[in-house]
Amino acid sequence: MLTLPGMAGAGSLEQMAGQMIVVGFQGDDVDDSAVVALRDELAAGRLGGVMLLKTNIKSLDAVGKMNAAFRAASPELLPFITLDQEGGAVERLTKDVGFAEIPSAAAIAASNSPAQAEAIYARMARAIAALGFTVNFGPVADVNLNPDNQVIARFGRAYSADPEKVADYDAAFIAGHHAAGLLTALKHFPGHGSSTADSHEGFVDITTTWQKSELDPYRRLLEADVVDMVMVGHLYHADYTDAGTQTPSSLSVQWIDGVLRGELGYDGVVISDDLEMGAIRDHFTLEETVTQAVRAGMDILLFSNTAKYHAGLGQEILDILLAEAKADPAFAARIEQSYARIVALKASQADGD
């Protein structure tokens, strides 16, 4: 088993790379074969976490049992057990299974102060945490600059067209979740609010619509030192890509290493938006996606595993990471950097429990 120089006792390269992978699955019961297989991968250190979608949720009791099994598989380094529970149209836990739904971000900001919003999010977060989740993919830090936006404005997912107001409500969301012991992920860097297309469906060019002000919520929250993760979207801007290429932000050195880490000074965990969205799968192979994302500075590779379900997807991603690390010491060093960030974040959550 490969190990990295100077990392004795920290785990094998396989275990380090495994922490960078979070995948979705098919199954809604603790005894389902896919769930059992994921538990084995978590226990072996070949996987960093799982993503639950609405299809994985048949009842709150079943979710709680699955999540407890995921936790038990790796108790010393808790898995990222993740979901998207923003409120409004984006909720995996719904009233259909007895979960108390809340309004969209736009509706909450329209009717509540940030302090009131924090109380709403704290109640929701406690209920999520009680089911064993460790990460909620929110809040949305997008600035509502395009009222005709297909994926943000249409569903009321942004708090405001004012970046300062967005940051205030983002902070309320984060505080409510931190009080419940949950990690959060600011999304969708560098900003989806001005876009004219949906990256779920395909290529999104923000070159002529994106504004610098869309970075302001990130800047404010980073200065406040409350950010657990930043989720990077699949957004193309001609000024932030290599000449002659059309690299989206999730695979872009210029965006992740240049703007997020360089200009904004962020040294925490960076997670991708779902790497199976049309903006990625229609233009890049799995190997290209994995290697380019890591080289760009991505720490966690998120795959919903819904485009073409593959039970062994996590292992396939891991094999790509290990093969590239064998061939390139610089790539292996990137894995080491990501592992250090991920372990530090998981340790901070454990300390807060």
N, C-alpha and C positions, 0 to 999 in steps of 0.2 A: 504493500500500500504506500502510495506516495506521501511524503511529508515535505513541508516547506522549510527551508533553512531558518534557524532561529525561532521556530515555532514549536519546539519540543513541549509536549504536554498539552498543547492547544487543540490537538485533533489532527486527523489526517487531512490531506488536500481534498479528498472525497467528502469528508464531513464539512469542511469549510465551504466547498462549492455547494453542497447540499443545502446549507442554510440560505442560499441565495434564491431558492426555488419555492414558489407558492403556486399550487395548482388547484383547479376545480375537479369535481368528480361526479360520477353517477351513483346515486344511492341515497336513501333517506332513513336508513336504520343502522344501528350499531353493528348488527350482524351481517350486513350486506358485504359481498366479497370485495368491492372497491374500498369500503371503509376499513375492512380488516387489512387489506394490502397497504393502505396509506398509514395505518398504525404501525405496521412493520417497517415501512420506510422511515417514518419519524423516529422510531426506536433505534434504527441503525444509523441515524444521522445523515441519511441521503435526501432529506426533505426538510425545508424550513417552516412550512406551514401549508394550510389548506384554505380554500375559498368556498363559502357556501352561497349558493344561489337559491332562488325561490323553489326550484325543482328538488332541492335537497331537504325541503322543510314540509313534512307531512303533519307534524304536531310539535308543540313546544317540548313535550316530554321526550320525544325521539331526538330532537336537536340537542337537548341537554345531555342525553346519554351518549350521543356521538361525540360531542365536544369533550365530555369527561374522559372518554376513551382516548381521544387525541392527546389530551393533557397527560394522562397516565402513561402514554407511550414514551414521553420525553419530559419527565418531571423536573429535571435539573436545568434544562434549557427549553422553556415552554415554547410550543409551536405558536406561530402566528395563526390564530383561528379567526378568519376574517369574513366580513360581509359589507355590503353597501346598505346602510340604513340612514339615509339623509332626512327622510320625511317626505310627504307629498307623493309624487309619482315614483320615487326611487326608494322602495322599501322591500326587503326580502322577508321580513317578519311582518305579517299583516293581521288584520282583524279576523280573517278567515281561520287562523289558527289560534285566535285568542290573544293576540298581541295588540296593545294599545297604540294605534297609529297617531302620528302628529302631522301638522300641516307642512307645506313646502317652506323652503327658506324665504321666498318672497312674501308668503303669507305671514310667517312669523315676524319678519322685520316690519311689516306693515302694521301689525297690531300689538307688538310687544317691544318694550325697551330691551337693551342687551341683558340687563339683570333678570328681567322676566324670561327672556329666551334661555338664559343659562339654567334657570329652574326647570324649564320644559325639557331641555336636553339632558339635564341631570337625572330626571325621572326616567327618560328613555334609556339612558346609558346604564342605569342600575338594573333595568330589566334585561338589557342585552348581556351585561356582565353576569347576571344570575344564571344565564344559559351556558356560560363557560366560554364565551367569545373573548378574545384578547385585543382585537383591532376592529375599529369601524372606519371604513374608508370615507372620511369627511373631515372637515367641512369643505364645501365648495368655496374656493377663493376667487372664482371667476367674477369679473366685473361686467355687469349687464349692459354692455355698450351697444349691442345689436338687438333691438326689440323683436326682430324677425328670426333670431337665432333658432335653429331647429332642435337643438339638443339641450340648451341651457335656458334661454328665455321662455321657450315654448312650455316648459314644464315648471317654471318658477323656481329653478334650482339656484339662482344667484340672489343674494340678499339685496343688492342695490347697484345702481350705475355709479355710485360714489365709492371710490376705493377705500376711503377712511371708514365709511359705514360698513362696508364688507368686512374689513379687518375687525371692527368692533364685534360683529356677530360671529365671525370666525372664532374670536377669542372666547366668546360665550359658549360656543359649541365645544371647544377644546376643554375649557374649565369644567364643564359639566361632565365630560367623559373622564377627565383626569380624576375627578372626585370619586368616580366609580371604579377606578383602576384600569381604565381602557386606554389604549393607544389610538391616535388619530393620524390622518394623512391629508395634508393640504392638497387640493387638486383644483384644476388640471393645469399645472405649470407648462408653459409660460403664460397661459390665459386662453380660455376657450370662449369667453364671453362676446368677443367681437367677430367670431368666425361666421361664415355664411354656409357652412356645410357640417356634416356629422361624421366624425372619424370612425364611428361604428360601421358606417356604410362604405367609406373609402377615403381617398386622398383629400386632405383639407389644407388649403393654402391660405395663410393668414398674412401674407406679405403686405398687402395693401390695406388691411383692416386693423391689424394689431397695433396697440398703443403702449408706450412705456409705462403708462399709469397702471397697466395690468399687473405690473410687478410690485406695486405699492403694498398690497395686502401681505405678500410674502416678506417684503422688507420690514414692515412693522412687526409682524409676528416673530420673525427671526430676532429682531432687536429685543423683543420681550422674552426670548428664550423659552418659548412654549411649544415649539414645533417638534413632533416626534418623527414624522416622515414627510417627505414631499413626493407627491405622485406626479409624474411627468406624462403629459398627453402626447398624442401622435399628430403634431401640428407642424407644418412646413412653413418656414420663413426664408426667403431667398438670401437674406443678409446674414443668416446664421447656419450656413451649410457650406460644405466644400464646393469649390467651383465645379460646375458641370454635373452636380448631383442634386437629388431632391430628397435629402435625408430629413425625416421628421424629428421633432425635438426629442423623442424617446430614444433615438439612436444617434443623437448629435453631441459631439464633443463641445461644440461652440455653446450650446444651450446648457448642458449639465456641468461640464468642467469650467466653461468660460463664464457664463452668466450666473448660474445658481451657486456654484462653489467659489468662483473668482470674484465677480462683481458684488454678489450678495453675501459672500463669506460663509456660506452654509457648509458644515462638515458632517452633517448627520446622514441618516439613511435616506436614500433615494429609491423609490419604487416606481415601476412602470405602471401605466394604465394597462388594461388587458392587452397582451401582445397577440391576441387572436382577432382583434378588430380588423375590419376591412382595410384600413389605412396601412396595416402592416402585412397581413397575410396575402394581400393581392399584389404586393410588390417585393417581398423578401422571403427567402426560404427560411426554414427554422434555424439552420446553422447560421445564416447571415444575421438573422434577428438576434440570436443569443450572443454571438461574438461581437457584433457591432454595439449592442446595448452595453455590454460589460466594458468594452474599450472606451465607450463614451462616458463612463462613470456610474452606470446603473448598479445599484447594490442588490435589489430584489427584482427578480423576473416573475411577473404575474401572468399566468395563463389560465383563462377560465375553462379551457378544455371542452369547449362547446362547438367549435366550428366543425371539427371532425373528431369525435371522441376517441381517445386513445388511452387505455388504462395504464400503459407504460410510459406516458408522456414525461413524467418527472425523471425517470431513468434516462430517457432519450436526451433530455436537456442536460442532465448531469454528465452523460457520456461526451456530449459536445464540449462542455466546459473542461473536462479532464483532458480530452484530446488536444484542445487548444493550449492548455496550460503545459502539457508535456512538450509541445513544439515551441513555446514562447515564454521565457521566464518573466517578461513584462506582464503578460496576461496572468500568469500565476500570482504575481505580486498584486495585481488588481483584485484577485479573489481574496487574498490575504487582507487587503484593505477593507473590502466589503464585509468579510467575516468579523473583523474587529468592530466595525460600526454596528453590525446586527447584534452581536453578543452584548455589546455595551447597552444597546437599547433594551434587549430582553432582560438584562440584569437590572436596569433601572425600573422596569415594570415589576419585577420580582421583589425588589426592595420596597416598592410602594404598596404591595399587597398586605 
